[in-house]
């Protein structure tokens, strides 16, 4: 190479190095500015690196001999990560591209790489929300606010939402939020144009316990599988309970409340009812006794109010407001905090009802309903194989009915693998590893994520409140890159709506007229009660007839004996009479008629015969009743 060519090559390399340094400096300056903004209002933002801190590779070489190393470094300017972040510029660009969609989306937040990057927005396609999802994280990491934000955006796009509100924290969705400098600084740092907004909300309460339109279910509708789960029955007892339900259905016995079920069990273990199940294998008295005792305990605990009529129609969860916004249905359940199995199982009942009544719709532009299953670990704890299999089937198939299900829990290990495999979107808040079991669960969680530029085992323990590791399904059904995300703030109130406002909404609900007043119609208890009363009456009548027949037979026997004795007495009296006549000189049958003596006249008079007859009857005790 000539001296001129060498000089030209050196100049070209210097120019490339200067351009690369400028690009790197600009990227670092932008990251540092975002970090400085966040640091002014939050304590968890990473400190910005001084803009002047640049690598030696950016310096132009002083001698030609150093041109090759300089060129090598300048050829890969993206290899150096931005200030304080684990990702290089290429990875940031790849993640931003992975969350760019053509269709309608829900905005989750901004990518974090040391500091939030407002130009790198993390989203989920609206059509993919019916592919189910998981919101997980330790207590206090922001799961509830994430749920609230998702619900608000879904409703704003015309999708009805159902969510259970155990502690009343979600009621704020019905009230516009209140701005403050800290909130606005945070939302500005992630590129969120925050404005206060209230969502159309309907409040429900299980069995009317608490504030809300009562939601009830009949025992028949609830079914033996879910009821066995609530009662804690083993497989044998569950099978027997299924047999009882089968009998009630086959014989037209509506099981409306728990007293109906107790009545059927009592009947089937009675002398009248035992033959009814003979061809079906019968019902063990010991098993029936266990079920009855569990039902009594269950009812005494207050659960009886959840069963009855009018039964709730889950179509009422699919409503939209006149302006096209979806209605957010909140099931307020603070009154059953001590009955977690009932709460979780009742939610599963509602989901199963949706699966039963909704038609197939395939892949739609948006879901018919998104169902948030809070405290999901309660649903699966100590669940039987049959119960878990039913959940897996429902979750797998309900997607085709246009319903998306998001499970909200503390760790992914709370959800069985078969269910977890159906969840296309994951928003994982911080996890804690205080115990060996926690550490094991953390490693298991990390192993389920796609390969990324993060040390997830460390990052998942360092996430701040309101931050999460996110991966969702893109429009083609493929997983998006793993993204450390600072989540958007809800536009509704992040504290509970005042109780008076909630009560006013409930009082004005058009559903109150339908579900507000319980109905007690004729059901299994009354039908079996009437049947058993009729059987008792028939038994009493039969018993009375038997006793009457015995009494009549005894009377006839005594009467026959009395008549026989009377006839004998009369014969004896006649013989005595004839003997007296003979001894007093009376004539025989062949003698001629002669004048009666005075004694004969006395003895032959009707008065004397009546007296003699009375004496004889007194002696033999065979006097006739008059």
C-alpha positions in Angstrom: 0.0 0.0 0.0 1.3 3.4 -1.0 1.7 6.3 1.4 -1.3 8.1 -0.2 -3.5 5.0 0.1 -2.5 4.5 3.7 -3.4 8.1 4.5 -6.8 7.7 2.8 -7.5 4.5 4.7 -6.5 6.1 8.0 -8.8 9.1 7.3 -11.7 6.8 6.5 -11.2 4.8 9.7 -11.0 8.0 11.7 -14.3 9.2 10.2 -16.0 5.9 11.0 -14.7 5.9 14.5 -15.9 9.5 15.1 -19.4 8.7 13.7 -19.7 5.6 15.9 -18.5 7.5 18.9 -21.2 10.2 18.2 -23.9 7.6 17.9 -22.9 5.9 21.1 -22.6 9.2 22.9 -26.1 10.2 21.8 -27.6 6.8 23.0 -25.9 7.2 26.3 -27.0 10.8 26.7 -30.7 9.8 26.1 -30.4 7.0 28.6 -28.8 9.2 31.1 -31.5 11.9 30.7 -34.3 9.3 31.2 -32.5 8.0 34.2 -32.1 11.5 35.7 -35.8 12.2 35.2 -36.8 8.9 36.9 -34.3 9.4 39.7 -35.9 12.8 40.6 -39.1 11.0 41.6 -38.3 7.4 42.3 -35.7 5.7 44.5 -35.3 2.6 42.4 -34.0 4.2 39.2 -30.4 3.4 38.3 -28.0 6.3 38.6 -27.1 7.9 35.3 -23.6 7.6 34.0 -21.7 10.9 33.2 -22.1 11.7 29.6 -18.4 12.3 29.3 -17.5 8.7 30.3 -16.4 7.4 26.9 -14.2 4.4 25.9 -10.7 4.9 24.6 -11.8 3.4 21.3 -13.6 6.6 20.5 -10.4 8.6 20.5 -8.8 9.0 17.1 -5.6 7.1 16.8 -2.4 9.2 17.0 -0.3 6.9 14.8 -1.0 4.7 11.8 0.1 1.6 13.7 -3.0 1.9 15.9 -5.4 2.1 13.1 -6.4 -1.5 13.0 -7.4 -1.8 16.7 -9.3 1.4 16.4 -11.1 0.1 13.4 -11.9 -3.1 15.1 -13.5 -1.3 18.0 -15.4 1.2 15.9 -16.8 -1.6 13.7 -18.8 -2.9 16.8 -20.0 0.2 18.6 -23.2 -1.5 19.9 -21.2 -4.0 22.0 -21.0 -1.6 24.9 -24.2 -1.4 26.9 -25.9 1.9 27.6 -25.5 3.5 31.0 -26.4 1.1 33.8 -28.3 -1.4 31.6 -27.7 -5.1 30.9 -28.7 -4.8 27.3 -26.7 -3.4 24.3 -28.3 -1.2 21.7 -28.9 -4.1 19.4 -30.9 -6.0 22.0 -32.9 -2.9 22.9 -33.8 -2.4 19.2 -34.7 -6.1 18.9 -37.1 -6.0 21.9 -38.7 -2.7 20.7 -39.3 -4.3 17.3 -40.7 -7.4 19.0 -43.4 -5.4 20.7 -44.4 -3.4 17.6 -47.8 -4.6 16.3 -50.1 -3.5 13.5 -53.4 -4.4 15.3 -55.0 -2.9 18.5 -52.9 -3.4 21.6 -52.9 -2.9 25.4 -50.0 -0.8 26.5 -48.1 -2.5 29.4 -45.3 0.0 30.0 -41.8 1.0 28.9 -38.7 -1.2 28.5 -36.2 -0.7 31.4 -32.5 -0.9 30.6 -31.0 0.7 33.7 -33.7 3.4 33.3 -37.0 3.3 31.4 -36.8 3.9 27.7 -40.0 5.7 26.7 -39.4 5.0 23.0 -39.4 1.3 23.6 -43.0 0.5 24.6 -44.1 -3.0 25.7 -47.5 -4.1 24.5 -49.8 -7.1 24.1 -52.0 -7.5 21.1 -55.7 -7.2 22.1 -56.6 -10.3 20.1 -54.1 -12.3 22.1 -55.6 -11.6 25.5 -57.9 -14.6 24.9 -54.8 -16.8 24.9 -54.8 -16.5 28.6 -52.1 -15.1 30.9 -50.4 -15.1 34.2 -49.7 -12.2 36.6 -47.4 -13.3 39.4 -45.3 -11.8 42.0 -44.7 -11.6 45.8 -47.0 -9.6 48.0 -46.6 -5.9 47.6 -44.9 -6.0 44.2 -47.9 -4.3 42.3 -50.0 -7.2 41.0 -53.2 -5.5 41.9 -52.3 -2.3 40.1 -51.3 -4.4 37.0 -54.6 -6.1 37.1 -56.4 -2.7 37.4 -54.5 -1.2 34.5 -55.2 -4.2 32.2 -58.9 -4.1 33.2 -59.2 -0.4 32.5 -57.6 -0.7 29.0 -59.7 -3.8 28.1 -62.9 -2.0 29.1 -61.9 1.1 27.2 -61.6 -1.0 24.1 -65.1 -2.5 24.5 -64.1 -5.8 26.2 -66.1 -6.7 29.3 -64.0 -7.7 32.3 -64.7 -9.9 35.3 -62.4 -9.8 38.4 -62.8 -10.9 42.0 -61.9 -8.3 44.6 -60.9 -10.0 47.8 -59.7 -7.0 49.7 -61.7 -4.2 48.0 -58.6 -2.8 46.4 -60.1 -2.8 42.9 -63.1 -0.7 43.6 -61.1 2.4 42.7 -61.4 1.5 39.0 -64.9 3.1 39.2 -63.5 6.5 40.3 -61.1 8.8 38.3 -57.6 8.8 39.7 -56.0 11.8 41.4 -52.8 13.2 39.9 -49.8 14.1 42.0 -46.2 15.1 41.1 -44.7 11.7 41.8 -47.3 9.9 39.7 -46.9 12.4 36.8 -43.1 12.2 36.9 -43.2 8.4 36.7 -45.7 8.3 33.9 -43.8 10.9 31.9 -40.6 8.9 32.3 -42.2 5.8 30.7 -44.0 7.8 28.0 -47.5 7.5 29.4 -49.8 10.4 28.7 -51.7 9.9 31.9 -55.2 11.3 32.4 -57.6 10.4 35.2 -60.5 8.2 34.0 -63.3 6.1 35.6 -64.5 2.9 34.2 -68.1 1.6 34.1 -68.3 -0.8 37.0 -70.9 -3.2 38.4 -70.5 -4.7 41.9 -71.5 -8.2 42.8 -71.4 -10.2 46.1 -71.6 -13.9 46.7 -75.0 -14.7 48.2 -75.5 -11.0 49.0 -72.8 -11.1 51.7 -71.2 -7.6 51.3 -72.1 -4.8 49.1 -73.2 -5.8 45.6 -75.8 -7.5 43.5 -76.2 -11.0 44.9 -74.7 -13.9 42.9 -76.2 -17.3 43.8 -75.9 -20.7 42.3 -78.1 -23.8 42.7 -76.5 -26.9 44.1 -77.5 -28.7 40.8 -75.7 -26.0 38.8 -72.7 -26.1 41.0 -72.4 -29.9 40.4 -70.8 -32.7 42.4 -67.2 -32.2 41.3 -67.0 -28.6 42.5 -69.0 -29.3 45.7 -66.7 -32.2 46.5 -63.8 -29.9 46.2 -65.3 -27.4 48.6 -66.3 -30.1 51.1 -62.9 -31.7 51.0 -64.2 -35.2 50.0 -62.0 -38.0 48.9 -62.5 -39.8 45.6 -64.8 -42.4 47.0 -67.0 -39.8 48.7 -66.9 -37.7 45.5 -68.1 -40.7 43.5 -71.0 -41.3 45.9 -72.0 -37.6 45.8 -72.1 -37.9 42.0 -74.5 -40.8 42.4 -76.7 -38.7 44.6 -76.8 -36.0 42.0 -77.6 -38.5 39.3 -80.5 -39.9 41.3 -81.9 -36.4 41.9 -81.7 -35.5 38.3 -83.3 -38.7 37.1 -86.2 -38.3 39.5 -86.9 -34.7 39.0 -85.7 -33.5 42.3 -84.3 -29.9 42.0 -81.3 -29.4 44.3 -81.6 -25.6 44.9 -79.8 -25.2 48.2 -77.9 -27.4 50.7 -81.0 -28.4 52.6 -82.3 -30.1 49.4 -79.1 -32.1 49.1 -79.3 -33.1 52.8 -82.9 -34.2 52.2 -82.0 -36.4 49.3 -79.1 -38.0 51.3 -81.4 -38.6 54.3 -84.0 -40.2 52.1 -81.6 -42.5 50.2 -80.3 -43.8 53.5 -83.8 -44.4 55.0 -85.7 -47.7 54.7 -87.9 -46.2 52.0 -85.0 -44.9 49.9 -82.4 -47.6 50.2 -83.9 -49.7 47.4 -83.8 -46.7 45.0 -80.0 -47.1 44.5 -79.9 -50.9 44.7 -79.3 -51.2 40.9 -76.7 -48.4 40.9 -74.4 -49.8 43.5 -76.1 -48.3 46.6 -74.9 -45.7 49.0 -72.8 -46.6 52.0 -74.4 -45.3 55.2 -70.9 -44.4 56.4 -70.1 -42.4 53.3 -73.5 -40.7 53.4 -72.8 -39.9 57.1 -69.5 -38.2 56.2 -71.1 -36.1 53.4 -74.0 -35.1 55.7 -71.6 -34.0 58.5 -69.5 -32.0 56.0 -72.7 -30.3 54.6 -73.9 -29.4 58.0 -70.5 -27.9 58.9 -70.4 -26.1 55.6 -73.8 -24.6 56.1 -73.2 -23.6 59.7 -70.1 -21.7 58.5 -72.4 -19.4 56.5 -72.0 -21.0 53.1 -75.7 -21.8 52.8 -76.4 -18.3 51.6 -74.4 -18.8 48.4 -76.8 -21.5 47.2 -80.3 -20.6 46.1 -82.4 -18.8 43.5 -82.6 -16.8 41.4 -79.5 -18.4 39.9 -77.1 -15.9 38.3 -77.0 -15.8 34.5 -73.3 -15.3 33.5 -74.5 -13.6 30.3 -74.8 -10.5 32.6 -71.0 -10.4 32.8 -70.8 -9.8 29.0 -72.4 -6.4 29.0 -71.2 -3.2 27.5 -72.1 0.4 28.3 -74.2 2.6 25.9 -71.0 4.3 24.8 -69.4 1.0 23.8 -67.1 0.6 26.7 -67.0 -2.8 28.4 -68.5 -3.1 31.9 -66.0 -4.2 34.6 -67.8 -6.7 36.9 -66.2 -6.8 40.4 -67.1 -9.7 42.7 -66.7 -8.2 46.1 -65.8 -11.1 48.5 -64.4 -9.6 51.7 -67.0 -11.5 53.7 -65.6 -14.9 52.8 -61.9 -14.3 53.4 -62.0 -17.3 55.8 -63.5 -19.5 53.2 -60.8 -19.5 50.4 -61.8 -22.8 48.9 -65.4 -21.7 48.5 -64.3 -18.4 46.9 -61.9 -20.0 44.4 -64.3 -22.9 43.6 -67.1 -20.4 43.0 -65.0 -18.6 40.5 -64.3 -21.9 38.8 -68.1 -22.5 38.7 -68.6 -19.1 36.9 -65.9 -20.0 34.4 -67.4 -23.4 33.8 -70.8 -21.8 33.3 -69.3 -19.4 30.7 -67.8 -22.4 28.9 -71.2 -24.2 28.9 -73.3 -21.3 27.5 -71.1 -19.5 25.0 -70.9 -20.5 21.4 -67.7 -21.2 19.5 -66.3 -18.1 17.9 -62.7 -19.1 17.0 -60.1 -16.4 16.8 -61.7 -13.0 17.1 -60.3 -9.4 16.9 -61.0 -9.1 20.6 -62.3 -11.3 23.4 -65.9 -11.5 24.5 -64.7 -11.4 28.1 -61.5 -11.4 30.1 -61.7 -13.2 33.4 -59.1 -12.4 36.1 -58.7 -15.3 38.5 -57.2 -13.7 41.6 -55.6 -15.8 44.4 -55.3 -18.7 41.9 -53.2 -20.7 44.3 -56.3 -21.3 46.4 -58.0 -23.0 43.5 -55.3 -25.7 43.0 -54.3 -26.3 46.6 -55.1 -29.9 47.6 -57.1 -30.3 44.4 -58.1 -33.8 43.3 -56.9 -35.2 40.0 -60.4 -35.0 38.6 -60.8 -31.4 39.7 -57.5 -30.4 38.2 -58.3 -32.2 34.9 -61.6 -30.3 34.7 -59.8 -27.0 35.1 -57.2 -27.9 32.5 -59.9 -28.8 30.0 -61.9 -25.7 30.7 -58.9 -23.4 30.3 -57.8 -25.2 27.1 -61.2 -25.0 25.4 -62.7 -21.8 26.6 -60.4 -19.8 24.4 -62.5 -20.8 21.4 -65.5 -19.3 23.2 -63.8 -15.9 23.1 -62.9 -15.8 26.8 -59.5 -15.0 28.1 -58.4 -16.1 31.6 -55.6 -14.4 33.6 -54.5 -16.2 36.7 -53.1 -13.9 39.4 -51.0 -15.6 42.1 -47.7 -15.3 43.9 -45.4 -17.7 42.0 -45.9 -19.7 38.8 -45.4 -22.9 40.8 -48.9 -22.3 42.3 -50.4 -23.2 38.9 -50.1 -26.8 37.6 -47.9 -27.3 34.7 -50.8 -28.4 32.4 -52.5 -25.1 33.1 -49.3 -23.0 33.0 -48.6 -24.4 29.5 -51.9 -22.8 28.3 -50.9 -19.3 29.4 -49.6 -17.2 26.5 -48.8 -14.0 28.3 -46.7 -13.6 31.4 -46.2 -10.6 33.6 -43.9 -11.6 36.4 -43.3 -9.2 39.2 -40.5 -9.6 41.7 -39.9 -12.9 43.4 -38.3 -13.4 46.8 -35.9 -16.2 47.7 -35.8 -16.2 51.5 -35.8 -20.0 51.8 -34.3 -23.0 49.9 -37.8 -23.7 48.5 -38.1 -20.1 47.4 -34.7 -20.4 45.6 -35.8 -23.6 43.9 -39.0 -22.0 42.8 -37.1 -19.0 41.5 -34.8 -21.2 39.4 -37.8 -23.1 38.1 -39.4 -19.9 37.0 -36.3 -18.7 35.2 -36.0 -21.9 33.3 -39.4 -21.4 31.7 -38.4 -18.1 30.0 -36.9 -17.8 26.5 -33.2 -17.0 26.3 -32.6 -13.3 26.9 -29.9 -10.8 27.7 -30.9 -10.7 31.4 -29.6 -12.6 34.3 -33.2 -13.4 35.3 -32.4 -15.1 38.5 -30.9 -11.9 39.7 -33.3 -9.5 38.0 -36.4 -11.1 39.3 -35.2 -10.4 42.8 -34.2 -6.8 42.0 -37.4 -5.6 40.3 -39.0 -2.5 41.9 -42.6 -2.1 42.7 -44.6 -1.7 39.5 -41.9 -3.4 37.4 -42.1 -6.9 35.8 -40.5 -9.3 33.4 -42.9 -9.6 30.4 -43.3 -11.9 27.5 -46.5 -12.2 25.5 -47.7 -13.8 22.3 -47.4 -11.7 19.2 -49.9 -11.6 16.4 -48.6 -14.8 14.9 -48.8 -16.7 18.2 -45.1 -16.7 18.8 -43.5 -15.5 22.1 -42.1 -12.0 22.2 -38.6 -11.2 23.6 -38.3 -11.1 27.4 -38.6 -7.5 28.5 -37.9 -5.8 31.8 -40.8 -3.4 32.0 -41.9 -0.5 34.1 -45.6 -0.8 34.0 -48.1 1.9 33.3 -50.1 3.5 36.1 -53.9 2.9 36.3 -56.1 5.9 35.4 -58.6 5.1 38.1 -58.1 5.6 41.8 -55.4 3.5 43.3 -57.3 3.3 46.6 -60.8 2.0 47.3 -63.8 3.9 46.1 -65.7 5.4 49.1 -68.3 3.0 50.4 -71.1 5.4 49.9 -70.3 5.7 46.2 -70.2 1.9 45.9 -73.6 1.5 47.6 -75.1 4.1 45.3 -73.9 2.2 42.2 -75.4 -1.0 43.6 -78.7 0.6 44.4 -78.9 2.0 40.9 -78.0 -1.3 39.2 -80.7 -2.6 36.8 -79.7 -6.2 37.9 -80.9 -5.6 41.4 -84.5 -6.2 40.5 -83.7 -9.6 39.0 -81.3 -10.9 41.7 -82.0 -8.8 44.8 -84.7 -10.9 46.3 -84.2 -14.7 47.0 -86.8 -17.1 45.8 -87.8 -20.3 47.7 -89.7 -22.5 45.3 -90.7 -26.2 45.6 -87.5 -28.3 45.4 -86.2 -31.6 46.5 -86.7 -30.9 50.2 -90.4 -30.2 49.8 -91.0 -32.9 47.3 -89.3 -35.6 49.4 -90.9 -34.1 52.5 -94.3 -34.6 50.9 -93.4 -38.0 49.7 -92.2 -39.1 53.0 -95.2 -37.5 54.8 -97.5 -39.4 52.4 -95.5 -42.6 53.1 -95.8 -42.0 56.8 -99.5 -41.3 56.5 -99.9 -44.5 54.5 -97.9 -46.4 57.0 -99.9 -45.0 59.9 -103.2 -45.8 58.1 -102.0 -49.4 57.4 -100.9 -49.7 61.0 -104.3 -48.4 62.2 -106.1 -50.8 59.8 -104.1 -53.7 61.1 -104.7 -52.8 64.7 -108.5 -52.3 63.9 -108.6 -55.7 62.2 -106.9 -57.3 65.2 -109.4 -55.5 67.5 -112.3 -56.6 65.4 -111.1 -60.2 65.3 -110.6 -60.1 69.1 -114.1 -58.6 69.5 -115.6 -61.3 67.2 -113.8 -64.0 69.1 -115.0 -62.6 72.4 -118.5 -62.2 71.1 -118.6 -65.7 69.7 -117.5 -67.0 73.1 -120.1 -64.9 74.9 -122.9 -66.0 72.5 -121.9 -69.6 73.1 -121.9 -69.2 76.8 -125.2 -67.4 76.7 -126.7 -70.2 74.6 -125.4 -72.8 77.1 -126.8 -70.8 80.0 -130.1 -70.6 78.4 -130.1 -74.3 77.8 -129.1 -74.9 81.4 -131.9 -72.6 82.5 -134.4 -74.4 80.4 -133.4 -77.7 81.8 -133.5 -76.3 85.4 -137.0 -75.0 84.7 -138.2 -78.3 83.4 -136.6 -80.1 86.4 -138.5 -77.8 88.8 -141.7 -78.4 87.0 -141.2 -82.1 87.3 -140.3 -82.0 91.0 -143.4 -79.9 91.7 -145.9 -82.3 90.1 -146.2 -80.8 86.7 -147.5 -82.9 83.9 -145.5 -84.5 81.2 -146.0 -83.9 77.5 -148.4 -86.9 77.3 -150.5 -86.0 80.3 -153.7 -84.2 79.9 -154.0 -80.6 80.7 -154.8 -79.9 84.2 -155.3 -76.8 86.2 -152.0 -75.3 87.3 -151.2 -75.2 91.0 -150.4 -71.9 92.6 -146.7 -72.6 92.5 -146.8 -73.4 88.9 -148.7 -70.3 88.1 -146.0 -68.3 89.9 -143.2 -70.1 88.2 -144.8 -69.9 84.8 -145.5 -66.2 84.9 -143.4 -63.9 82.7 -142.3 -61.9 85.7 -141.0 -65.0 87.4 -139.2 -66.1 84.2 -137.6 -62.7 83.8 -136.4 -62.8 87.3 -134.9 -66.3 86.9 -133.3 -65.2 83.6 -131.7 -62.2 85.3 -130.4 -64.4 88.1 -128.8 -66.9 85.6 -127.2 -64.1 83.6 -125.8 -62.6 86.7 -124.4 -66.0 87.7 -122.7 -66.7 84.2 -121.9 -63.1 83.3 -123.2 -63.4 79.8 -125.7 -60.5 79.8 -126.2 -58.9 76.4 -125.4 -55.3 75.9 -128.4 -53.1 75.3 
